[in-house]
Amino acid sequence: MTSARTKELTTVPTEEHTEWQIAIAYDIPAARDRAMRLSQSLQKKFSDEIIISCTWWRFRYLEDPDIALVARHYATAADIIIFSTNAAGLFPLQVMNWIESWASARRKPHGLLVPLIGSPNIPAQVYSTKLFYLRHVADRAKMEFLTQSAIEANLDQLPTNHRVGKGADPGQTLNR
């Protein structure tokens, strides 16, 4: 049996198989697990059409300038960027610096920014600052901003032509 990770490494994108690069930033293991469930849902749904490659960036490691530079490279090239955290308030300074570095350098005319932010036990308004900030970043980076619930509700409508989000072919973006 071939694992999903092995499939990522051994399958080459072709006319039938395109590739999505996903950069995932998270703060704690529980947030990583939530992002992993979403990436696994995408892999399961599109395994016949798309090769999904993920890079994982824990917030605390972005304090290291060398790691932040590598993470910036991956985020700049990513088709989908996912932020996963349960913490209220602003992002840590090193994370905001990293976000600003790739957002200003991004030249791709499409992509999705997906916030997996919050906890069911805490009111949504506690997270509004992060959501507002990420929506602004998505606009500046010319990316579509989609919440987890919007992605899950529209999983069947995600484009499979490697161009996701703003700039994708007409009829290929998700309904909000």
C-alpha atoms as one frame of an Amber mdcrd trajectory, in Angstrom:
protein
   0.000   0.000   0.000   1.321   3.446  -0.919   1.023   6.180   1.687  -0.139
   9.681   0.743   3.368  11.017   1.490   4.996   8.444  -0.774   2.511   9.305
  -3.508   3.474  12.973  -3.170   7.134  12.138  -3.615   6.829   9.655  -6.450
   4.056  11.079  -8.632   5.032  13.750 -11.123   2.460  16.352 -12.205   1.142
  15.663 -15.720  -1.754  16.831 -17.868  -4.012  14.653 -15.677  -2.265  15.431
 -12.388  -1.496  18.988 -11.383   0.085  19.975  -8.104  -1.027  22.203  -5.266
   1.614  23.583  -2.929   0.206  24.231   0.540   2.077  26.179   3.225   0.701
  25.642   6.726   1.581  27.817   9.721   0.415  26.763  13.180   1.137  27.414
  16.826   0.498  24.225  18.829   0.084  20.513  18.018  -3.732  20.683  18.299
  -3.759  23.443  15.666  -1.398  21.404  13.474  -3.753  18.430  13.781  -6.714
  20.559  12.660  -4.764  21.731   9.592  -3.695  18.159   8.929  -7.331  17.016
   8.885  -8.142  19.686   6.289  -5.139  18.809   4.114  -6.067  15.108   4.346
  -9.643  15.943   3.279  -8.278  17.786   0.260  -5.932  14.895  -0.538  -8.741
  12.358  -0.246 -11.136  14.405  -2.382  -8.656  15.200  -5.151  -6.175  12.296
  -5.051  -7.026  11.275  -8.625  -6.515  14.770 -10.019  -4.066  16.693  -7.846
  -0.826  16.027  -6.045  -0.812  17.963  -2.796   2.502  18.917  -1.220   2.480
  20.514   2.225   5.120  22.409   4.149   4.620  22.907   7.883   5.803  25.970
   9.803   5.372  26.146  13.557   5.123  29.743  14.756   7.996  29.483  17.231
  10.404  28.283  14.543   9.711  31.389  12.477  11.794  33.290  15.061  14.863
  31.810  13.372  15.747  34.084  10.414  17.004  31.183   8.273  13.836  29.144
   8.808  11.680  32.223   8.221  13.479  32.836   4.917  12.843  29.273   3.727
   9.222  29.498   4.913   8.865  32.791   3.018  10.001  31.068  -0.178   7.380
  28.336   0.218   4.572  30.750   1.137   5.394  32.988  -1.824   5.019  30.018
  -4.184   2.079  28.339  -2.408  -1.309  27.832  -4.002  -2.937  27.616  -0.568
  -1.732  29.088   2.728  -3.363  27.853   5.914  -3.090  29.481   9.338  -4.135
  27.340  12.276  -4.317  28.648  15.828  -6.668  28.742  18.806  -4.914  31.689
  20.459  -6.829  34.943  20.740  -5.361  38.364  19.967  -2.689  39.205  17.438
  -0.218  36.833  15.868   3.230  36.809  17.493   5.532  39.481  16.067   7.808
  36.999  14.274   4.760  35.470  12.547   3.488  38.886  11.458   6.961  39.742
  10.117   6.978  36.477   8.165   3.465  37.121   6.806   4.437  40.605   5.670
   7.600  39.287   4.004   5.825  36.785   1.765   2.719  38.915   1.180   4.808
  41.745  -0.264   6.941  39.367  -2.350   4.104  37.252  -3.722   3.697  37.568
  -7.497   1.266  34.702  -8.131  -2.029  36.063  -9.451  -4.083  33.476  -7.586
  -4.265  31.414  -4.418  -6.259  30.748  -1.291  -5.643  31.941   2.239  -7.478
  29.771   4.780  -7.695  30.729   8.457  -8.369  27.841  10.845  -8.712  30.159
  13.779 -10.646  29.828  16.972 -12.127  27.335  19.338 -15.754  26.258  19.681
 -15.666  27.213  23.368 -14.630  30.831  22.807 -16.754  33.561  21.155 -15.778
  34.329  17.550 -15.277  38.054  18.240 -12.169  37.159  20.266 -10.527  36.163
  16.982 -11.816  39.003  14.842  -8.465  40.860  14.881  -6.647  37.890  13.336
  -9.379  37.284  10.795  -9.502  40.945   9.797  -5.702  41.032   9.436  -5.582
  37.857   7.327  -8.419  39.075   5.091  -6.397  42.259   4.490  -3.262  40.202
   3.742  -5.233  38.060   1.274  -6.451  41.162  -0.527  -2.957  42.629  -0.770
  -1.515  39.305  -1.958  -4.346  38.875  -4.509  -5.552  35.710  -2.824  -9.030
  34.438  -2.102  -9.879  34.435   1.628 -11.881  31.349   2.594 -12.806  30.167
   6.049 -12.645  26.483   6.928 -16.430  26.200   6.780 -16.472  27.812   3.300
 -13.857  25.380   2.007 -15.626  22.359   3.492 -19.022  23.495   2.183 -17.606
  24.054  -1.310 -15.095  21.202  -1.542 -16.694  19.979  -4.763 -16.239  23.407
  -6.363 -12.505  23.795  -5.773 -10.817  24.156  -9.159  -8.521  21.318 -10.109
  -6.630  23.122 -12.846  -3.845  24.195 -10.451  -5.136  27.760 -10.379  -7.062
  28.375  -7.202  -8.501  31.630  -5.931  -8.333  35.073  -7.498  -7.130  34.971
 -11.062  -8.425  31.455 -11.692 -10.476  30.799 -14.795 -14.052  32.139 -14.746
 -16.349  29.754 -12.945 -13.412  28.158 -11.162 -13.476  30.092  -7.906 -15.604
  29.158  -4.942 -18.886  30.711  -3.996 -18.458  32.663  -0.805
